[in-house]
Amino acid sequence: TTVIDVDTEELIADLKLADEPVMVAKGGFHGLGNTRFKSSTNRAPRKTTKGTPGEVRKLQLQLRLVADVGLLGLPNAGKSTLIRAVSAATPKVANYPFTTLVPNLGVVSLGMERSFVMADIPGLIEGASEGAGLGFRFLKHLSRTRLLLHLVDVLPMDQEDPVETAVKIAAELAKFSPTLAAKDRWLVLNKIDIIEPEALAEIKTRIREALSWEGKIYEISGINGHGCDELCNALMDEIILHREKLLNDEEYAEAQQALEAEMAFEIRRTIESSKAARRALREQADADLDDFDDDWDDWDDED
């Protein structure tokens, strides 16, 4: 949970542990009663002093989910289907966009104390960095993940080019937070059970070229589980390596903390900018409506 001063936008604390204390404001100094001025010559003093007021701050608390892996992609890309397939989470799944309205967490258990947490957020759309759609509100939850899985629907219902959609999502992520966009990210081509192998290979090649992609690409089908075990085991190995480095490499741990702080700043700045833009649009819409009402009244008076 991040604690932010609303007036100054100062990041006061980033709470990660249960019962972690933080001082958000200094209390006032108590007043002194008459007994404090009692002396051998003045047994019943009437002197007192008033206390001084403490600090008053208006705070905003932002909850950020803690997960190892974050899912991102367009609405209906199959994120909820994947998390249902690999964990006990039961998010709503339906054949229309924006089925997911709130973040969902699922624990992926691979046995022998090998498990990690996966987070599914509402899908992103073009313009998300400016506040469009639902996913924008929850992108902040991905800042604490170890890595991101970018799911690409290889055969979308609206027949949009999956390569173009992948480029759009990457662009929206970079606009929202360049540091978050630089986080380790794997591409996952989903719904391969409904596409021919030749067409899939072509999409894979084009995505590599369009994104100048040199990272990992996995091919899965969330509906029948094809490729999901391989993906989850690879994720687990990566997460274990990350956990070990956090414990044993002080320089790495400090670098991760610095990145989280930078992401928090960028995300907070983007959110505030988007809120201001939406307020301006609402005010303009209200002003236009008032002008229309005035024009209508004038026209009515002329009659």
NUMAR-150380 format. One line per 4 residues: their letters; for each residue x, y, z of N, C-alpha, C. Coordinates in steps of 0.05 Angstrom, whole numbers. Layout:
residues N
a> X:Y:Z:X:Y:Z:X:Y:Z | ...
end
This chain:
residues 303
ttvi> 17:-24:0:0:0:0:18:25:0 | 13:43:-18:28:68:-19:12:89:-5 | 27:106:11:15:128:26:24:154:13 | 5:170:3:12:194:-12:-2:218:1
dvdt> 13:240:3:2:265:12:-13:278:-12 | -39:282:-8:-56:291:-30:-48:319:-39 | -41:337:-21:-35:365:-28:-8:368:-41 | 12:353:-31:40:357:-42:47:335:-62
eeli> 31:313:-63:36:289:-79:62:275:-70 | 70:280:-45:94:267:-35:88:238:-29 | 106:220:-37:103:192:-30:115:188:-2 | 97:185:18:105:183:46:117:156:53
adlk> 104:135:43:113:108:50:102:88:29 | 116:66:27:107:44:11:107:19:29 | 84:12:39:82:-9:59:80:-36:46 | 97:-55:54:98:-81:41:94:-104:61
lade> 97:-98:87:96:-119:107:72:-114:126 | 62:-135:138:40:-133:157:50:-118:182 | 34:-101:194:40:-86:218:65:-68:215 | 71:-61:191:94:-43:186:86:-14:194
pvmv> 101:-2:213:94:25:222:104:47:204 | 91:70:204:100:93:189:89:118:202 | 105:138:204:96:164:216:87:182:193 | 62:189:192:52:206:171:50:235:179
akgg> 48:241:205:46:268:215:55:270:244 | 68:292:251:77:296:278:54:306:295 | 51:295:319:31:304:337:38:330:350 | 19:343:362:24:369:376:38:365:403
fhgl> 47:387:415:59:385:441:38:392:462 | 36:375:483:15:378:502:19:404:518 | -3:414:529:-2:437:546:8:430:574 | 16:450:590:26:446:617:5:455:637
gntr> -2:437:655:-22:444:676:-10:461:698 | -27:470:716:-17:488:737:2:473:756 | -1:447:759:17:433:778:46:433:768 | 50:438:742:78:439:732:92:464:741
fkss> 77:484:751:89:509:760:89:512:790 | 82:490:803:81:490:833:110:492:843 | 113:507:864:140:510:877:136:513:907 | 159:516:921:158:518:950:145:545:959
tnra> 146:565:941:135:591:948:108:595:936 | 100:578:916:74:581:903:61:554:903 | 45:548:924:34:521:927:9:517:910 | -3:538:901:-28:535:885:-26:554:860
prkt> -8:548:842:-5:566:819:-30:565:801 | -35:587:787:-57:589:768:-47:590:739 | -21:588:736:-10:590:710:-12:563:695 | -19:565:669:-20:541:651:-11:550:623
tkgt> -4:531:607:2:537:579:-15:519:561 | -22:530:538:-38:514:519:-19:497:502 | -30:475:494:-15:457:476:-13:469:448 | 4:458:432:7:466:403:-6:445:386
pgev> -19:453:364:-32:433:347:-12:416:331 | -19:392:325:-2:375:309:-6:380:279 | 9:365:263:6:367:234:-20:355:225 | -31:367:204:-56:356:192:-49:351:162
rklq> -53:326:154:-47:319:126:-71:303:115 | -76:308:90:-96:293:76:-82:271:60 | -88:246:66:-74:224:54:-91:208:34 | -77:197:15:-90:178:-4:-75:151:-1
lqlr> -90:130:4:-79:103:7:-85:88:-19 | -64:78:-32:-68:63:-57:-59:34:-52 | -78:16:-54:-71:-13:-51:-60:-23:-77 | -37:-37:-76:-26:-50:-99:-24:-80:-93
lvad> -36:-95:-110:-35:-124:-105:-6:-134:-108 | 0:-154:-92:27:-166:-93:25:-193:-107 | 37:-195:-131:36:-219:-146:63:-223:-160 | 69:-247:-167:94:-253:-180:93:-248:-210
vgll> 70:-254:-221:66:-252:-250:40:-236:-256 | 42:-217:-274:19:-201:-282:11:-207:-311 | -15:-209:-316:-25:-214:-343:-35:-187:-355 | -28:-182:-380:-38:-159:-393:-44:-166:-422
glpn> -62:-151:-434:-71:-156:-461:-97:-143:-467 | -107:-146:-491:-133:-135:-499:-155:-150:-484 | -179:-137:-482:-202:-152:-472:-207:-177:-490 | -214:-199:-477:-221:-223:-491:-196:-237:-503
agks> -172:-231:-492:-148:-244:-502:-144:-271:-490 | -160:-277:-469:-157:-304:-456:-143:-303:-430 | -140:-280:-418:-125:-278:-392:-140:-293:-370 | -166:-289:-368:-181:-302:-347:-182:-332:-352
tlir> -184:-341:-377:-183:-369:-383:-157:-382:-374 | -135:-367:-379:-109:-378:-371:-107:-381:-341 | -115:-360:-326:-112:-362:-297:-130:-383:-285 | -153:-388:-298:-171:-410:-289:-158:-437:-295
avsa> -143:-439:-317:-131:-464:-325:-107:-472:-307 | -93:-453:-297:-68:-459:-282:-70:-455:-252 | -93:-445:-243:-96:-441:-214:-125:-448:-205 | -131:-443:-180:-158:-449:-170:-176:-424:-172
atpk> -165:-402:-183:-182:-378:-186:-204:-383:-206 | -227:-370:-201:-251:-375:-218:-262:-348:-228 | -246:-333:-243:-257:-308:-254:-278:-314:-275 | -296:-295:-279:-317:-299:-299:-305:-300:-327
vany> -314:-319:-343:-304:-322:-370:-329:-322:-389 | -328:-305:-409:-351:-304:-428:-340:-295:-455 | -356:-299:-475:-347:-294:-503:-354:-265:-511 | -345:-246:-494:-348:-218:-501:-327:-202:-486
pftt> -320:-178:-496:-299:-162:-483:-308:-152:-456 | -287:-144:-439:-291:-132:-413:-307:-150:-394 | -303:-177:-397:-315:-195:-377:-303:-191:-350 | -277:-186:-349:-263:-181:-324:-266:-151:-317
lvpn> -278:-146:-294:-282:-118:-285:-264:-110:-262 | -253:-130:-248:-236:-125:-225:-212:-144:-227 | -189:-138:-214:-167:-156:-214:-173:-182:-201 | -161:-204:-210:-164:-230:-198:-136:-241:-193
lgvv> -133:-255:-170:-108:-268:-162:-112:-298:-162 | -92:-312:-172:-93:-341:-171:-66:-352:-163 | -66:-373:-146:-41:-385:-137:-36:-409:-155 | -13:-408:-169:-5:-430:-187:13:-449:-171
slgm> 3:-473:-166:18:-492:-150:29:-514:-168 | 56:-518:-166:69:-538:-183:80:-561:-166 | 72:-562:-140:81:-584:-123:108:-579:-111 | 115:-593:-90:141:-592:-77:149:-563:-70
ersf> 129:-549:-57:133:-521:-48:141:-502:-71 | 132:-509:-95:137:-492:-118:110:-479:-126 | 107:-454:-119:82:-440:-126:88:-410:-129 | 70:-397:-144:72:-368:-147:44:-357:-151
vmad> 42:-330:-149:16:-317:-151:15:-302:-178 | -8:-306:-191:-12:-294:-217:-35:-274:-215 | -32:-250:-227:-53:-230:-226:-64:-224:-253 | -91:-224:-255:-105:-218:-280:-120:-192:-276
ipgl> -114:-173:-294:-128:-147:-292:-146:-143:-317 | -165:-125:-315:-183:-120:-338:-166:-113:-363 | -176:-120:-386:-161:-116:-411:-156:-87:-417 | -134:-83:-432:-127:-56:-441:-137:-51:-469
iega> -143:-26:-475:-150:-18:-502:-133:6:-510 | -134:12:-535:-119:36:-545:-130:61:-531 | -112:77:-521:-120:101:-506:-121:96:-476 | -113:72:-467:-114:65:-439:-97:84:-422
sega> -74:92:-432:-57:110:-417:-69:137:-412 | -90:144:-428:-105:169:-424:-131:164:-408 | -135:139:-399:-158:134:-382:-180:118:-396 | -177:110:-421:-197:95:-435:-199:67:-424
glgf> -223:56:-423:-227:29:-415:-224:25:-385 | -222:0:-377:-220:-7:-348:-192:-14:-339 | -176:-25:-357:-149:-35:-349:-131:-14:-338 | -135:11:-348:-118:34:-339:-119:36:-308
rflk> -142:32:-296:-145:35:-267:-129:15:-251 | -122:-7:-264:-109:-29:-249:-81:-35:-258 | -70:-19:-277:-43:-24:-286:-23:-21:-263 | -29:-4:-243:-11:0:-220:-6:-26:-206
hlsr> -25:-45:-207:-21:-71:-193:1:-87:-205 | 9:-81:-230:30:-97:-243:58:-87:-236 | 60:-65:-221:86:-54:-216:103:-71:-197 | 90:-87:-180:105:-104:-161:109:-132:-171
trll> 100:-138:-194:104:-165:-205:133:-170:-213 | 141:-195:-213:168:-201:-223:170:-198:-253 | 150:-207:-267:150:-204:-296:121:-203:-306 | 118:-195:-331:92:-192:-343:89:-212:-366
lhlv> 65:-222:-368:57:-239:-391:39:-223:-409 | 47:-218:-433:31:-203:-452:17:-224:-470 | -9:-228:-465:-25:-247:-480:-35:-235:-506 | -31:-250:-528:-40:-241:-554:-59:-262:-565
dvlp> -83:-253:-571:-103:-270:-584:-96:-273:-614 | -88:-297:-622:-78:-300:-650:-100:-300:-670 | -125:-304:-661:-148:-303:-680:-171:-289:-667 | -169:-263:-664:-190:-248:-649:-217:-248:-664
mdqe> -239:-245:-648:-266:-246:-659:-271:-223:-678 | -259:-200:-672:-265:-177:-689:-247:-176:-714 | -231:-198:-718:-214:-201:-741:-192:-179:-743 | -186:-166:-721:-165:-146:-721:-138:-161:-722
dpve> -119:-148:-734:-92:-160:-737:-79:-163:-710 | -72:-188:-701:-60:-192:-675:-33:-178:-672 | -19:-174:-694:7:-161:-693:2:-131:-686 | -17:-119:-699:-23:-91:-693:-33:-87:-664
tavk> -49:-105:-654:-58:-103:-627:-35:-106:-607 | -16:-124:-613:7:-127:-595:23:-102:-594 | 26:-89:-616:41:-64:-617:26:-42:-601 | 0:-41:-604:-16:-21:-589:-13:-25:-559
iaae> -15:-49:-550:-12:-54:-521:15:-46:-511 | 36:-53:-526:63:-46:-518:66:-15:-516 | 54:-1:-535:55:28:-536:40:40:-512 | 17:29:-505:1:39:-483:16:35:-457
lakf> 30:13:-454:45:7:-430:68:27:-427 | 81:33:-449:104:52:-448:94:80:-441 | 71:88:-451:60:114:-445:52:116:-415 | 42:94:-405:33:94:-377:56:96:-358
sptl> 77:80:-363:101:80:-346:124:68:-362 | 144:83:-371:166:72:-385:181:51:-369 | 183:56:-343:197:36:-325:182:10:-324 | 155:12:-322:139:-13:-322:142:-27:-348
aakd> 143:-12:-370:145:-24:-397:172:-38:-400 | 193:-29:-385:219:-41:-387:222:-66:-369 | 202:-72:-353:202:-96:-336:203:-120:-354 | 214:-142:-344:215:-167:-359:187:-175:-368
rwlv> 185:-180:-394:159:-186:-405:162:-209:-426 | 144:-228:-423:143:-251:-442:118:-248:-459 | 121:-255:-484:97:-256:-502:85:-284:-501 | 59:-285:-500:45:-310:-499:23:-310:-521
lnki> 27:-326:-542:8:-328:-563:-14:-348:-555 | -38:-338:-551:-60:-354:-540:-80:-363:-562 | -95:-384:-555:-116:-395:-573:-104:-408:-598 | -81:-421:-594:-68:-434:-617:-84:-458:-627
diie> -104:-467:-611:-120:-490:-619:-139:-484:-642 | -143:-458:-649:-162:-451:-669:-149:-438:-694 | -123:-442:-696:-108:-430:-719:-89:-451:-731 | -86:-449:-757:-68:-467:-771:-38:-461:-763
peal> -22:-482:-761:6:-478:-754:21:-458:-771 | 15:-459:-797:29:-441:-816:22:-411:-810 | -4:-407:-805:-13:-379:-798:-1:-370:-772 | 1:-389:-752:13:-382:-726:42:-374:-729
aeik> 57:-390:-746:85:-384:-750:89:-357:-763 | 71:-350:-781:72:-324:-795:68:-301:-775 | 48:-304:-757:42:-284:-737:66:-280:-718 | 77:-303:-710:100:-302:-692:123:-287:-704
trir> 129:-292:-730:150:-278:-744:145:-248:-746 | 120:-241:-753:113:-213:-756:114:-198:-730 | 106:-211:-708:107:-198:-682:136:-192:-674 | 153:-211:-678:181:-207:-672:192:-183:-687
eals> 185:-180:-712:195:-158:-728:182:-131:-719 | 156:-132:-715:141:-107:-708:150:-95:-681 | 156:-113:-662:164:-104:-635:194:-104:-631 | 209:-113:-652:238:-117:-649:243:-135:-625
wegk> 227:-156:-623:226:-173:-600:249:-193:-599 | 264:-193:-576:285:-212:-572:280:-229:-547 | 257:-225:-534:250:-240:-510:237:-266:-516 | 226:-278:-495:214:-305:-498:186:-302:-509
iyei> 178:-322:-525:151:-325:-536:142:-353:-531 | 118:-355:-520:106:-381:-514:80:-384:-530 | 73:-408:-537:48:-413:-552:31:-432:-535 | 7:-422:-528:-11:-438:-511:-39:-438:-520
sgin> -55:-455:-508:-84:-454:-510:-95:-456:-482 | -106:-434:-472:-117:-434:-445:-141:-452:-443 | -155:-456:-464:-180:-472:-463:-174:-501:-460 | -153:-512:-473:-147:-540:-471:-121:-546:-456
ghgc> -108:-525:-447:-84:-528:-431:-58:-533:-446 | -59:-533:-472:-35:-539:-487:-14:-517:-482 | 10:-526:-474:32:-507:-469:32:-493:-442 | 11:-497:-427:9:-483:-401:28:-493:-380
delc> 33:-520:-380:52:-531:-360:80:-521:-366 | 88:-521:-391:114:-511:-398:118:-482:-390 | 97:-466:-395:98:-438:-388:101:-434:-358 | 84:-448:-343:84:-445:-314:111:-454:-301
nalm> 122:-475:-311:148:-484:-301:170:-465:-307 | 169:-453:-331:189:-432:-338:186:-408:-320 | 161:-400:-315:156:-378:-297:166:-383:-269 | 162:-408:-259:170:-415:-232:201:-414:-230
deii> 215:-424:-250:244:-423:-249:254:-394:-249 | 241:-376:-264:249:-348:-265:244:-335:-238 | 221:-341:-226:214:-329:-200:233:-338:-178 | 240:-364:-178:258:-374:-158:285:-360:-160
lhre> 295:-357:-185:320:-343:-189:319:-314:-179 | 296:-301:-183:293:-274:-174:293:-273:-144 | 279:-291:-131:278:-291:-101:306:-296:-89 | 321:-313:-101:348:-319:-91:366:-294:-94
klln> 363:-280:-116:380:-257:-121:372:-234:-101 | 346:-232:-95:338:-212:-75:350:-218:-48 | 353:-243:-41:364:-251:-15:394:-249:-13 | 407:-255:-35:436:-258:-35:452:-236:-48
deey> 438:-219:-64:452:-198:-79:441:-171:-70 | 455:-158:-52:446:-133:-41:443:-111:-62 | 462:-111:-81:461:-91:-102:436:-94:-120 | 430:-120:-126:406:-126:-142:380:-118:-127
aeaq> 379:-123:-101:356:-116:-85:352:-86:-84 | 373:-71:-81:371:-42:-81:362:-31:-108 | 372:-43:-129:364:-35:-156:334:-40:-160 | 324:-62:-150:295:-68:-153:278:-48:-137
qale> 288:-41:-113:273:-21:-97:273:6:-112 | 295:13:-124:296:39:-139:277:39:-162 | 275:16:-176:257:13:-199:228:16:-190 | 222:3:-168:194:4:-157:187:33:-150
aema> 206:47:-138:200:75:-131:196:92:-156 | 212:87:-177:209:102:-202:183:96:-215 | 175:70:-215:149:62:-226:126:76:-211 | 128:76:-185:107:88:-169:103:117:-176
feir> 126:131:-180:125:160:-187:112:164:-214 | 121:148:-234:110:150:-261:80:144:-262 | 73:123:-248:45:115:-248:27:136:-235 | 36:146:-212:21:167:-198:18:192:-216
rtie> 39:199:-230:38:223:-248:19:218:-271 | 20:194:-283:2:189:-305:-27:189:-296 | -33:177:-273:-60:175:-263:-71:203:-257 | -55:220:-244:-64:247:-238:-68:263:-264
sska> -51:260:-283:-54:274:-309:-79:265:-323 | -85:239:-322:-109:228:-335:-134:239:-321 | -133:239:-294:-156:250:-280:-162:279:-287 | -140:294:-289:-144:323:-296:-155:326:-324
arra> -146:309:-343:-156:310:-370:-186:303:-371 | -194:282:-355:-222:274:-355:-240:296:-342 | -229:309:-321:-244:331:-309:-248:353:-329 | -227:360:-344:-230:381:-364:-250:374:-385
lreq> -251:349:-394:-270:340:-414:-299:342:-403 | -302:334:-378:-329:336:-366:-338:365:-363 | -320:382:-355:-326:411:-352:-333:423:-379 | -318:415:-400:-324:425:-427:-351:415:-437
adad> -357:389:-431:-383:378:-439:-406:392:-425 | -402:398:-399:-423:413:-384:-427:441:-395 | -404:454:-402:-406:481:-413:-420:481:-440 | -414:461:-457:-427:459:-483:-457:454:-479
lddf> -464:438:-459:-493:432:-454:-507:458:-445 | -494:473:-428:-506:499:-419:-510:518:-442 | -490:519:-461:-493:536:-484:-516:527:-502 | -519:501:-504:-541:490:-520:-568:498:-508
dddw> -569:496:-481:-594:503:-467:-601:532:-471 | -580:550:-470:-584:578:-474:-594:584:-502 | -582:570:-522:-590:574:-550:-619:565:-554 | -626:543:-541:-654:532:-543:-674:552:-531
ddwd> -666:564:-508:-684:583:-495:-688:608:-513 | -665:617:-525:-667:640:-543:-686:635:-567 | -683:610:-578:-699:603:-601:-729:601:-593 | -733:591:-568:-761:588:-558:-773:616:-553
ded> -757:635:-544:-767:662:-539:-775:676:-565 | -759:670:-586:-765:682:-612:-792:673:-623 | -800:649:-617:-826:639:-626:-848:654:-611
end
